[in-house]
Amino acid sequence: MKLKKEIKETLKDAGSTTLTLLKILIPVSIIVKILSELGAIEVIGDYLSHAMGVVGLPGEFGLVWATAMLTNIYGAIVVLFSLSIESSYTVAQVTVLATMILFAHALPIEARIAQKAGVKLWFTLFLRIFGAIFFGFVLNFIFSNFNLFQNENSMIWQPDLVDPSIFQWITEQIKYYLIIFLIILGLVALMRILQKTGAIKKLNNYLKPGLEILGMNKNAAPITIIGMTLGLAYGGGLIIRETKSKLLTKKDTFLSLSLMGLSHSLIEDTLLALSMGATIFGILFGRVLFTILIIVILIRIINHLSEKTFEKYFVN
């Protein structure tokens, strides 16, 4: 009887969390698809082409980044591959681009998830877009001045350049939503098992010193780790669930989502960037170090703000 009750509650929690995400994912995905069909990505890419020079990249990379920001990393890889057929780029250039993509991609969906979880939309967009540009500038400065990774880039994964039909797009979206439910179901079940066995308490205590340095509560540890390793949709989805239970303070939620915004899905996204030909020194080590630095700066800033000011400008 007890096992049956646990399974029922797990399914209920997973279904509720997935439904919350789908309320964000479905309408935003449809809007992005419509904008894409109307040529919005090309327009944004044209504007971004002027900014690419700031980070030492060719103007056509603006289209790649625009595709990533509006859709996802997979779409950006397809565009980069199509460009690579006619032009050659260095590993340094692709690494700078890939790192910027990792910081700022799928923004309509991921920024909305962060907003739903409690962080102001303007801040998420500012943090991820300008964080990407700033780190891209720093990375390009290092690569250029020390003559690093100037050899010609070679993409490991060469995707098909087939433009999917509307029916194929809908089919892929349904598959994606089903996968999200299954992953969240697994994560919720895992969290319940870890709570019942006391493993989460041990994990929290183990990570407590590091989190205290970052100014975060130990209760944010498991979800932050999930977001950093698996992705913002899953970590953000669980945070939305946890904020309802009042286990996380607004400050914890803000710092956790900021951390996840800059460094999430460290497994899948890093592998995708590697498939583009980027070096791991920028897309993983550099990205994580930069994220920690930004979080430390954010902590100093919000610690000097009154609670009223912090809640007015940074959290919902």
C-alpha positions as CSV (number, residue, x, y, z in Angstrom):
1,M,0.0,0.0,0.0
2,K,2.8,2.4,0.9
3,L,4.7,1.7,-2.3
4,K,1.5,2.3,-4.3
5,K,1.0,5.6,-2.5
6,E,4.6,6.7,-3.3
7,I,4.2,5.8,-6.9
8,K,0.9,7.8,-7.1
9,E,2.5,10.8,-5.5
10,T,5.5,10.6,-7.7
11,L,3.4,10.5,-10.8
12,K,1.3,13.4,-9.6
13,D,4.4,15.5,-8.8
14,A,6.0,14.7,-12.2
15,G,2.8,15.4,-14.0
16,S,2.2,18.7,-12.2
17,T,5.8,19.8,-12.9
18,T,5.7,18.8,-16.6
19,L,2.3,20.5,-17.0
20,T,3.8,23.7,-15.6
21,L,6.7,23.5,-18.1
22,L,4.4,22.7,-21.0
23,K,2.3,25.8,-20.3
24,I,5.6,27.7,-21.1
25,L,7.1,25.4,-23.8
26,I,4.1,25.0,-26.1
27,P,3.0,28.6,-26.7
28,V,6.6,29.9,-26.8
29,S,7.6,27.1,-29.2
30,I,4.7,28.0,-31.5
31,I,5.5,31.7,-31.4
32,V,9.2,31.1,-32.1
33,K,8.3,28.8,-35.0
34,I,6.1,31.4,-36.5
35,L,8.8,34.1,-36.2
36,S,11.3,31.7,-37.7
37,E,9.0,31.1,-40.7
38,L,8.6,34.9,-41.1
39,G,12.4,35.4,-41.3
40,A,12.9,36.9,-37.8
41,I,16.1,34.9,-37.3
42,E,17.7,36.4,-40.4
43,V,16.7,39.9,-39.3
44,I,18.2,39.4,-35.8
45,G,21.3,37.7,-37.3
46,D,21.8,40.8,-39.5
47,Y,21.8,43.1,-36.5
48,L,24.1,40.7,-34.6
49,S,26.6,40.6,-37.5
50,H,27.7,44.1,-36.6
51,A,28.3,43.0,-33.0
52,M,30.4,40.0,-34.0
53,G,33.4,42.2,-34.7
54,V,33.5,43.1,-31.0
55,V,34.4,39.5,-30.2
56,G,36.6,39.1,-33.2
57,L,34.2,36.9,-35.2
58,P,33.1,37.1,-38.8
59,G,29.8,38.8,-39.4
60,E,28.0,35.7,-40.7
61,F,28.3,34.2,-37.2
62,G,25.6,36.6,-36.2
63,L,23.1,34.3,-38.0
64,V,24.4,31.3,-36.1
65,W,24.1,33.0,-32.7
66,A,20.6,34.4,-33.6
67,T,19.5,30.9,-34.5
68,A,20.8,29.5,-31.2
69,M,19.2,32.3,-29.1
70,L,15.7,31.9,-30.7
71,T,15.7,28.1,-31.2
72,N,18.4,25.8,-29.8
73,I,22.0,24.7,-30.2
74,Y,21.1,22.0,-32.8
75,G,19.7,24.6,-35.1
76,A,22.9,26.7,-34.7
77,I,25.1,23.7,-35.5
78,V,23.1,23.2,-38.8
79,V,23.7,26.9,-39.7
80,L,27.4,26.8,-38.8
81,F,27.8,23.6,-40.9
82,S,26.2,25.2,-43.9
83,L,28.6,28.2,-43.5
84,S,31.6,25.9,-43.1
85,I,30.9,24.3,-46.5
86,E,31.9,27.6,-48.2
87,S,34.3,29.2,-45.6
88,S,37.0,28.0,-43.2
89,Y,37.3,29.1,-39.6
90,T,39.8,28.6,-36.8
91,V,39.3,26.6,-33.7
92,A,39.6,29.8,-31.7
93,Q,36.8,31.5,-33.6
94,V,34.4,28.5,-33.3
95,T,35.3,28.2,-29.6
96,V,34.4,31.8,-29.0
97,L,31.1,31.3,-30.9
98,A,30.3,28.0,-29.2
99,T,30.9,29.5,-25.7
100,M,28.6,32.5,-26.5
101,I,26.0,30.0,-27.7
102,L,26.3,28.0,-24.5
103,F,25.7,31.1,-22.5
104,A,22.7,32.4,-24.6
105,H,20.5,29.9,-26.4
106,A,16.8,28.9,-26.4
107,L,16.1,32.2,-24.6
108,P,12.4,32.5,-25.3
109,I,11.9,29.2,-23.4
110,E,14.6,29.2,-20.9
111,A,14.2,32.8,-19.9
112,R,10.5,32.3,-19.5
113,I,11.2,29.2,-17.2
114,A,13.5,31.4,-15.1
115,Q,10.8,34.1,-15.0
116,K,8.2,31.6,-13.9
117,A,10.5,30.3,-11.2
118,G,10.9,33.8,-9.8
119,V,13.7,35.8,-11.6
120,K,12.9,39.0,-13.5
121,L,12.9,38.5,-17.3
122,W,15.1,41.5,-18.0
123,F,17.8,40.2,-15.7
124,T,18.0,36.7,-17.2
125,L,18.2,38.2,-20.7
126,F,20.8,40.7,-19.6
127,L,22.9,38.2,-17.7
128,R,23.0,35.6,-20.5
129,I,23.4,37.9,-23.5
130,F,25.8,40.4,-22.2
131,G,27.6,37.7,-20.2
132,A,28.1,35.9,-23.5
133,I,29.4,39.0,-25.3
134,F,31.8,39.9,-22.4
135,F,33.2,36.4,-22.1
136,G,33.5,36.1,-25.9
137,F,35.5,39.3,-25.9
138,V,37.8,38.0,-23.1
139,L,38.2,34.6,-24.7
140,N,39.0,36.2,-28.1
141,F,41.5,38.5,-26.5
142,I,43.3,35.6,-24.8
143,F,43.3,33.4,-28.0
144,S,44.5,36.3,-30.2
145,N,47.2,37.7,-28.0
146,F,48.7,34.3,-27.1
147,N,48.1,32.9,-30.6
148,L,46.1,29.9,-29.3
149,F,44.0,27.5,-31.3
150,Q,44.6,29.3,-34.6
151,N,44.5,26.0,-36.6
152,E,41.6,25.4,-39.0
153,N,38.5,24.1,-37.4
154,S,36.9,20.8,-38.4
155,M,33.3,19.9,-37.3
156,I,33.0,16.4,-35.9
157,W,29.2,16.2,-36.4
158,Q,27.9,17.0,-39.9
159,P,24.1,17.4,-39.7
160,D,21.6,17.1,-42.5
161,L,20.6,20.4,-44.1
162,V,17.0,19.3,-44.5
163,D,14.3,21.9,-43.5
164,P,11.6,19.9,-41.7
165,S,8.0,20.3,-42.7
166,I,5.4,21.6,-40.2
167,F,4.2,18.0,-39.6
168,Q,7.7,16.8,-38.8
169,W,8.2,19.8,-36.5
170,I,5.0,19.0,-34.6
171,T,6.1,15.3,-34.3
172,E,9.5,16.3,-33.0
173,Q,7.9,18.7,-30.5
174,I,5.6,15.9,-29.2
175,K,8.6,13.6,-28.8
176,Y,10.5,16.3,-27.0
177,Y,7.6,16.9,-24.5
178,L,7.3,13.1,-23.9
179,I,11.0,12.9,-23.2
180,I,10.7,15.9,-20.8
181,F,8.0,14.1,-18.8
182,L,10.0,10.9,-18.6
183,I,13.1,12.7,-17.4
184,I,11.2,14.7,-14.9
185,L,9.4,11.6,-13.7
186,G,12.8,10.0,-13.2
187,L,14.2,13.0,-11.4
188,V,11.2,13.3,-9.1
189,A,11.4,9.6,-8.3
190,L,15.2,10.0,-7.6
191,M,14.6,13.0,-5.4
192,R,12.0,11.1,-3.3
193,I,14.3,8.1,-2.9
194,L,17.2,10.3,-1.9
195,Q,15.0,12.1,0.6
196,K,13.7,8.9,2.1
197,T,17.2,7.4,2.4
198,G,18.7,10.6,3.8
199,A,21.1,10.9,0.9
200,I,20.0,14.5,0.1
201,K,20.7,15.5,3.7
202,K,24.2,14.1,3.4
203,L,24.7,15.7,0.0
204,N,23.5,19.1,1.3
205,N,25.9,18.9,4.3
206,Y,28.8,17.9,2.0
207,L,28.1,20.8,-0.4
208,K,27.2,23.3,2.4
209,P,30.7,24.9,2.7
210,G,30.9,25.6,-1.0
211,L,27.4,26.9,-1.2
212,E,27.9,29.1,1.8
213,I,30.9,30.7,-0.1
214,L,28.5,31.4,-2.9
215,G,25.9,32.7,-0.5
216,M,23.4,29.9,-1.2
217,N,21.3,27.8,1.1
218,K,22.1,24.0,1.2
219,N,18.5,23.2,0.2
220,A,19.3,24.6,-3.3
221,A,22.1,22.1,-3.9
222,P,20.3,19.1,-5.4
223,I,18.2,21.1,-7.8
224,T,21.1,23.4,-8.8
225,I,23.2,20.3,-9.6
226,I,20.4,18.8,-11.7
227,G,20.1,22.0,-13.7
228,M,23.9,22.3,-14.2
229,T,24.3,18.7,-15.3
230,L,21.0,18.0,-17.2
231,G,19.6,21.3,-18.2
232,L,17.7,24.4,-17.2
233,A,14.3,23.0,-18.2
234,Y,14.6,20.2,-15.7
235,G,16.3,22.2,-12.9
236,G,14.1,25.2,-13.5
237,G,11.0,22.9,-13.5
238,L,11.9,21.4,-10.2
239,I,12.7,24.9,-8.8
240,I,9.2,26.1,-9.8
241,R,7.9,23.1,-7.8
242,E,10.1,23.8,-4.8
243,T,9.3,27.5,-4.6
244,K,5.7,26.5,-4.0
245,S,6.8,24.4,-1.0
246,K,8.7,27.5,0.4
247,L,12.0,25.4,0.8
248,L,13.9,28.0,-1.1
249,T,14.2,31.7,-0.4
250,K,14.0,34.3,-3.1
251,K,17.7,34.8,-2.8
252,D,18.4,31.1,-3.2
253,T,16.1,30.9,-6.2
254,F,17.8,33.9,-7.8
255,L,21.3,32.7,-7.3
256,S,20.5,29.1,-8.3
257,L,18.8,30.2,-11.5
258,S,21.6,32.7,-12.3
259,L,24.1,29.9,-11.8
260,M,22.1,27.6,-14.0
261,G,21.5,30.3,-16.6
262,L,25.2,30.6,-17.3
263,S,26.3,27.0,-16.7
264,H,23.6,24.4,-17.3
265,S,23.4,21.1,-19.2
266,L,27.2,20.8,-18.8
267,I,27.1,17.3,-20.2
268,E,24.9,17.5,-23.3
269,D,25.7,21.1,-24.3
270,T,29.5,20.6,-23.8
271,L,29.4,17.6,-26.1
272,L,27.4,19.5,-28.7
273,A,30.0,22.4,-28.6
274,L,32.8,19.8,-28.9
275,S,31.1,18.4,-32.0
276,M,31.3,21.9,-33.5
277,G,35.1,21.7,-33.2
278,A,35.4,24.0,-30.1
279,T,38.1,23.4,-27.5
280,I,37.0,22.3,-24.0
281,F,39.2,25.0,-22.4
282,G,36.7,27.6,-23.4
283,I,33.4,25.8,-23.5
284,L,33.7,24.0,-20.1
285,F,36.6,25.2,-17.9
286,G,36.4,28.8,-19.0
287,R,32.6,28.9,-18.8
288,V,32.5,27.4,-15.3
289,L,35.2,29.7,-13.9
290,F,33.4,32.7,-15.5
291,T,30.1,31.6,-14.0
292,I,31.6,31.3,-10.5
293,L,33.1,34.8,-10.8
294,I,29.8,36.3,-11.9
295,I,27.9,34.6,-9.1
296,V,30.4,36.0,-6.5
297,I,29.9,39.5,-8.0
298,L,26.2,39.1,-7.9
299,I,26.3,38.1,-4.2
300,R,28.3,41.2,-3.4
301,I,25.8,43.3,-5.2
302,I,22.6,41.9,-3.7
303,N,24.1,41.8,-0.2
304,H,24.5,45.6,-0.5
305,L,20.8,46.0,-1.5
306,S,17.9,46.3,0.8
307,E,15.4,43.4,0.6
308,K,12.8,45.7,-0.9
309,T,15.1,46.9,-3.7
310,F,16.3,43.3,-4.4
311,E,12.7,42.1,-4.7
312,K,11.6,45.1,-6.8
313,Y,14.3,44.8,-9.5
314,F,15.5,41.2,-9.5
315,V,12.8,38.8,-8.5
316,N,9.1,38.4,-9.1
